[in-house]
Amino acid sequence: MDIDELVRAARPRTAPGWARSEAGQRVLDGVIAAPPSRSGAVRATPARPARRLLLAGALPAVAVAAAGAVFLTSTTSDPVPHTNGPAPATGSPAPQSSAAASPTRPATPLTARQMLLAAAEQSAAHPVGRGRYWVLRKENGNPVEVGPPDGRYTINERRITELWNATGPVDPSIFLIQPDAGAGPATDADRAAWEADGSPSQWTVPPSSPGTDPVVIDTAAGPWMRRTNTGARPDVKGAIQYYLAGSAYTVEQLAALPTDPRKLARQLGGMIDANGIEIRSNHSLFQAAKELVGDLPATPQVRAAAYRMLAEIKGTQSLGEVTDQHGRRGQAVGFVRRDDGGRWYQTRLIIDPATGQALAEETWDLGSGAKPGKTPKLRSYDLIVRAEFTDEDVPATGDR
């Protein structure tokens, strides 16, 4: 449901301590209780004009019109055909395991297609699991440049969200969020510069736009907030909704998605067309498949189909072995896109092909030249820390 995207986008970068204020509480309550739009997507504010690219962290924070949605300008024709390989057998709802990467060091670099097909095989073989809750824990970070003029360095401003979505009518669905999870140096080099700056525990960032206040970023983590998730579909009593390509689905409906990659691509394309949030393109299909493998309680067979679909999307590039912001190794694929303002961005998906587990999603700025620049700059990241079914009780907070 990408509710962490909603919270991140809804958080105004205008006042120190916003998350601890009454205003912050009201916004967070509104995010949880926001009613579905006609297309079933949660709206935190009135919809933005369709087909505009909105990147969290790349623009001043505004409320996202639909959970997990980005608004794009199409520069491509209809997507290329997808693989016509054999369709896996349909299975029952199953988990993604906790995101702990296995070493992935191929003897020779893998192409994007090879890596994604390997991830598909591992995903299809992943054991089926069930539980009282679907748990999705994610850490979002936004790099911020701070420090003196002659010794600038980058810190990551962090927030953590944890969804506990009940799979039955008895347990309540709970949303845990730590809007201020504590900031710190992004790299070892940044840590050295931070220490040279006297190891400050707080930074004041200039206003993001005229008429707004400076923002204070702290190394100390703020409190956790706990809310009841009321995001149930009105037509399915007690069933939590998950968002895919702008439409709301229950766990059972996600399990019924096609396990043939061609059929899955056609269905996702039809959903994109019907919602009008994005234009059907290779990029919008890349985004939808990324949601399936990263954020949603899809079956192993559906995830495998999504990986096979990704393998055949024109524009998907292999980036080789990388490490995410927690130092976990994985193989990355990327898709480069130019926004309406002329800036180039690359969306990255980091995968552990040994398990088929998505580890992280990242957005990189590639500049505003005639072609993408060769020195990318990280703009935001989402680490998938945990994504699985469980019978555990919901904790009081996410501190553990």
N, C-alpha and C positions, 0 to 999 in steps of 0.2 A: 504493500500500500504506500510505500515511500513517504510515510507521514513525517519522517525526519526532514525530508526536503521541504515540506510545508512549514515546519517549525523554523527551519533555518531561514527560509525566504520570508517568513512572517516577522522575524525578529528585526526590528529597526536598529540600525547601527548609529544611534543618535544620542544615547544617554548611558553613562556609567551605571552599572548595577541594574540594568533593565530587567534581566531575568528574575531578579529578586523583588521587583516592585509589584504593586497592585496592577499596574498596566500590563506588565509581563504576564502575570497570572491570568488576566482576562483574555489576552491574545491566545495563550496556550489552551485555555478552556475552550475558546472559540474554535481552535483548530480541531480539537477532539470532537466537538459537537457539531461541526459544520455539516449542514444538510447536503445531500447529493444534488448535483445539477441534473438537468434533463438527460444528460448522457450517462449519469451515474457517477461522475467524478466530483470529489469534494472540492468546493470552492471556498478559499479563504477570503477572497475579495472578488469584485466583479471581474469578469473575464477580460483578459488583455486581447488586443487585436490578434486574430489567428495568423499563424505562419510567420511569427517573429521569433527569432532565436533568443532565448532567455537562459543565461548560464549563471547558476548560483556562484557567487564570489566574483563574477566578472562585471557585474553591474551593481548599483546601489540596491540594497535589499528591498524587495517588494513581495507582496503575497503572490504565490504561484496560483494560476487559475485552476490547474488540475494536478492531482498528486502524481509526481514523477514525470510530468509532461514538459516538453520543450517545444518551442514554437519556431518553425523553420521556414525558410524560403527554398523552394525546390529548384535545383539546378541540374537535375538528372531526369531522364525519361523513366519509363516503367522499369522496375527492378529486373535484373538478369534472371534467367531461369535458375531454379534451385536443383539440388542433387536429386536424382531419381533412384537412389539406392534403396535397399529393402527396408520396409517399415518395421520397427521393433513392435513387439506385442504390447497391447495396452495393459497397464498395471493399476494398482490401487494407490491412493495418496501415500507419498513417501517423503522422507526428509532429505535435506542437504545436511551433511555432517558438520560438526563444528569446524571452523575454518582454520585448520592447522596445516601448513603447507608441507608437502614432502619434497625432498631434493629432486630437482628436475634438470639434469644436465645431459642433454643428448650429445652423442658423439659429434654430430654435425647439426647445424642450425635447422630447425624445423620451419617449413613454410606455414603460413597461417592455416591453410587447408589441412595439412598433416596434423598440426597441433590440435585443431578443433575437432577433427575426426577422432583423434586419440582421446580427447576429453569426452566425446560422445560415447565411445565404447566404455570408458570407465563409469560415466554417469549412468548408463543403462544397466550396468552390473551392480550398482550400489544397492545395498540391502534396503528392503522396504521397512519403514518404521511408522509407528502410530503413537499417539499420546494425547493427553488432555489439552495440550497447548502447542501451537506453532510459535516458536521463539525466534525473533530476528533482532539481533543486537548489532548496531552499526556505530562507527565513530566517524564523524565528519570533521574535516579540518580545512582551514583556509589560511594559506601562508600570508603573513603580513610583514612588511619591511619596517624595521625600527632601528633605533640607535643613533649615535652622533653622526654628523655629516661625513666625517673621515673614517668611520668604522661601522658602516651599516651592516645589518645582519637580518636574517629571516627567522621569525617565530611562527609556529603553527597555533592558531586559535582553534580550540577543539570543543566539540559537543558530542554527547552520546545519547542515543535513543535505543530503547528496548521495548519491542512489542511482545506481549503475551496474549496471543489470540486464541480464545477457547475454541475447541473443536466440537463441543457439545453444548446443550442448552443449560447445563447446571452451573458451570464455572463462569465467573465474570471475565471479560477481556480487559486487560490492564495495559496502560501505556506508561512507561517510566522514561523520564528525560532529565538529563543534566545539561542545561543550556550552556553553562560555563564549566567545562571539564578541566580547565587549567591549561595555560599556554606554556610553551617552552621552545628552545632552539630547534630548528628543523634538521640540521645536520651537525656533524662533528665540527666542521669549520665554523658554522654559526654559533655553536657552543663556545668555541675559543674566543670569538668576537664578543659574545655576551659576557664572558668572564673578564675580558679586557675592558668592558664597559662597566665593570663593578658588580656584575651579576644582579641586575635590578629584578625586583619581584613584581614590577608593575610598569606598564607603558601607556602613554596617552597618545592616541592616534588622532590626527587632525580630522575635522568634519568631512564626511563623504560628499556633502553638497552644501551650498550656501543656506544659512538659516538653521542648520542643525548643530548639535553640540558635539564636542570631541567625545571619543570613545575611550574608556579605560579598559585595558586588557590586563588580567592578573594571572600570575603563575599558580595561585591557589585555586583549587576547584570549588565551585559553588555547590549549593544543595541540590538534592534530587527532588523531582516533583513526580507525584503519582496520580494518575487520572484513570477513570473508567473510560474505556474505548467504546463509544456508542456508534461506531461506524457500521451498523448492520444494514443490510439491504431491506427496504420497506416491503419487498415482495417475498422475502425469505426470512421468516421470523427467527430471530436469534442468531442468524448466520453472518459472521463478519465478512466484509467484502474486501477483495484484493483488486488492485487496479492494473490493467494490462492494456496498453494502447488506448487508454482513455475510457475503457469500459470496466464495469464492476463485475467481479466473479466470486463465487464461493469456492471453497476447496474442492467440492465435488465437481463443479463446472470446470475448474482448472484441470482436474484429472481427466475430463472428457475431451480435452483439446486433441487435435490430430497428432498421431505419433509418426506420421509420414511427413518429412520436411517440406515437400511440395504443397501438400494440403495445409500444413501449418502456415506456410508463407501466404497462401491464398486467404486463409481465414484472418490472419493478422492484418493483411492488406485491406480486406473488407472492413474490419473494425476501424482502421485508420481512416478510410474513406467515409464511413458512416458518422464518425465523431466530428470530422472537420477541424480537429485540433492541429493536425499536421497534414502535409501533403504526402501521399504515398510515394516513397522513394527508397533507394537502397539504404539511406541513412535512417529513415524512420523505421524500417524493418530491422536494422541493426540495433536500434534503441529498444524495440519491442522484444527482440530475442535476448538482449542483455538483461531486461527485467526478468524474463522467465528463468534464466540460469542463475541470476544473482539474488533476487529479492523474494521470490514467490514459492509457496509450497507446492510446486509442480511434482508430478511423478518422475521417477528416473527416466522413463521412456519419453515423456514430453520434453524433459530437459535435453535428452540426447537428440531429439528431433530439432530442438532449437540450436544446439551446437552444429548439427549437420547443415541447418539452414544458414547459420553464420558462415560456415565454410564456403558457401557458394555465392555469397553476396559480393558483388563487385565493389571494390574500394576497401575491403577488409585487408589490413596489412599485418604481417608478422613483425613484432618488435623484439623478438628473442627473449632471452631470460632477463628478468628484472627483479627488483625487490620492492615490496610495498612499503608504506610508511611505518610498519611494524617490523620491517626487516625480513618478512617471509618471502621466500623465493618462489617464483612462478613464471609461466610463459605469458606474454602479453600480446594482444592484438589491438589494433587501433583503427579509427576511422576519422579522416580529416574532413572538416566542413568549414565553409566560409559563412559568417553571419551577415545580416543585413547591413551592418555598419562597416563591412569590409575586412573584419578581422578573421584570421584563420584559427580554428581550434581543433584539437585532436581529442577524441574520446577514447580512453583506454580501458580495456577489460583485462584484468590479470587473473589467470586461471592456474590451478594446480592440475596439470593433465594426468597425473598419477591417480587422482581421485575424482576428477570431473568437478571439483569444487571451485566456484568463483571466489576469489579472495578480495578483490578491490575494484573500484571504478575510479578513474581519475580524469580530470579535464586539464589539458595543457594549452597554453596560449602560444601560437606560432607566428604572431605578428600580423601586420596589416599591409604587407607588400603585395606585389602582383602575384607572387607565389608564396606558399608557406615558408616561414623561416626555418633555418637549420638549428637554431638554439631555442628549444622549447622552454617555457616557464610554467611551472605547476601553478594552477589557479585554485583547484579544490580537489579533495579526495573523499571517498567513502570507503571505509574498511568494513568488510563483512566479517565481524568477529565471531558471530554465532548465528546459525540458521538451521534449525532442526525441530522435530517434534519431541516433546518430553512429557513425562508424568509428574515432574517436579511441581511444588507449590510456588506461586509467584512470590519473589522476595519483596521485602519492604522497600528496598532501594536497589540500585544497580551496583553498589559498592561491594566488590568481592574479587 
